[in-house]
Amino acid sequence: METLNILRILKRKLLRQRNSTQTLHCMFLDYLRYATPGMCATGNIYLFDKVIRELNSNLPILEIGSWCGQSANIITYLLRKHGKQNQLFTCDGWKYEAKNHPPLFPDSDVLFADYYAFIKSSYIRNTEFFSAGRLPHSIHLTSNEFFDEWRKNAVLTDIFGRSVQLGGNFAFCFINGDHAYEPAAQDFTNCDAHLETGGFILLDDSATDGGWPGAYQVAEEAIGNPRYKLVSRNPNVLVQKQGANALVN
Ligand SMILES: C[S@@+](CC[C@H](N)C(=O)[O-])C[C@H]1O[C@@H](n2cnc3c(N)ncnc32)[C@H](O)[C@@H]1O
């Protein structure tokens, strides 16, 4: 009877551990997050730290979906903290994607177009402050448009006015753009095509409980893909590439 109770307690403890999110605390990150609006889940910060510590190469990192710069600033901070040279690229369309919406937000005088211009200028201000000296190459394109240019090895001007050559493979991709199934799956396919073996992909909002169904489905497919290994659910899904690229670069 006593053994049974101990086993029950152990099982409950293990389940609690499995369901609890590991986090990373540091004063700078807390203050950065107070000042930079964003949606970066605390579990993602823990996973960024883990991936950045374990990066296999100096290849670039890609963030799809930047909003006001919270996660881009966090990634840049962690790259600095761990003495990593990897260049961060980010892309965002900074536009409201829904078709046939009215020009104004309901019950307001704010235009959608003005709102997204404000978000982009907030991104610039936030990264120029928190990532000064190590700005990401941020490209104002949707992820599909970005990958079209990436495949062409295009030379583009980033939103800070710097010329940058695109192309090659990534060491880590953070997918946090459109969370519907088709665009998220397309982002995964594009990232996969340009991810080095041993590289990582983190899918935002892919948690089993409360995640977005599209992002969750893409994450489950990645876990089932024999070329990928599940590294962590914290609660979002982090996978690591085992095999070669799916497409020719
Ligand atoms: C959840 S927010 C990103 C939050 C940000 N990563 C953070 O943690 O602070 C999603 C962002 O994805 C952008 N987005 C939506 N669809 C996109 C697409 N197809 N390509 C690139 N960005 C997209 C939106 O404009 C928005 O800024």
The ligand as a Tripos MOL2 file, in Angstrom:
@<TRIPOS>MOLECULE
LIG
   27    29     1     0     0
SMALL
NO_CHARGES

@<TRIPOS>ATOM
      1 C1          3.0140   36.8830  -33.0250 C.3       1 LIG1
      2 S1          3.6750   38.2280  -33.9000 S.3       1 LIG1
      3 C2          5.4030   38.0490  -33.6860 C.3       1 LIG1
      4 C3          5.8330   38.3080  -32.2680 C.3       1 LIG1
      5 C4          7.3080   38.4600  -32.0820 C.3       1 LIG1
      6 N1          8.0790   37.3550  -32.6430 N.3       1 LIG1
      7 C5          7.5930   38.5480  -30.5980 C.2       1 LIG1
      8 O1          7.7950   37.5100  -29.9640 O.co2     1 LIG1
      9 O2          7.5570   39.6510  -30.0730 O.co2     1 LIG1
     10 C6          3.4330   37.7340  -35.5510 C.3       1 LIG1
     11 C7          4.0710   38.6370  -36.5820 C.3       1 LIG1
     12 O3          4.0970   37.9220  -37.8090 O.3       1 LIG1
     13 C8          3.8940   38.8110  -38.8580 C.3       1 LIG1
     14 N2          3.4230   38.0270  -39.9990 N.ar      1 LIG1
     15 C9          2.1930   37.5310  -40.2570 C.ar      1 LIG1
     16 N3          2.1950   36.8530  -41.4050 N.ar      1 LIG1
     17 C10         3.4570   36.9000  -41.8870 C.ar      1 LIG1
     18 C11         4.0950   36.3910  -43.0500 C.ar      1 LIG1
     19 N4          3.4150   35.6830  -43.9560 N.pl3     1 LIG1
     20 N5          5.4090   36.6360  -43.2180 N.ar      1 LIG1
     21 C12         6.1170   37.3380  -42.2930 C.ar      1 LIG1
     22 N6          5.5590   37.8530  -41.1790 N.ar      1 LIG1
     23 C13         4.2520   37.6450  -40.9840 C.ar      1 LIG1
     24 C14         2.8840   39.8240  -38.3160 C.3       1 LIG1
     25 O4          2.9570   41.0410  -39.0350 O.3       1 LIG1
     26 C15         3.3480   39.9360  -36.8590 C.3       1 LIG1
     27 O5          4.2340   41.0190  -36.7130 O.3       1 LIG1
@<TRIPOS>BOND
     1     1     2 1
     2     2     3 1
     3     2    10 1
     4     3     4 1
     5     4     5 1
     6     5     6 1
     7     5     7 1
     8     7     8 2
     9     7     9 1
    10    10    11 1
    11    11    12 1
    12    11    26 1
    13    12    13 1
    14    13    14 1
    15    13    24 1
    16    14    15 ar
    17    14    23 ar
    18    15    16 ar
    19    16    17 ar
    20    17    18 ar
    21    17    23 ar
    22    18    19 1
    23    18    20 ar
    24    20    21 ar
    25    21    22 ar
    26    22    23 ar
    27    24    25 1
    28    24    26 1
    29    26    27 1
@<TRIPOS>SUBSTRUCTURE
     1 LIG1         1 GROUP 0 **** ****
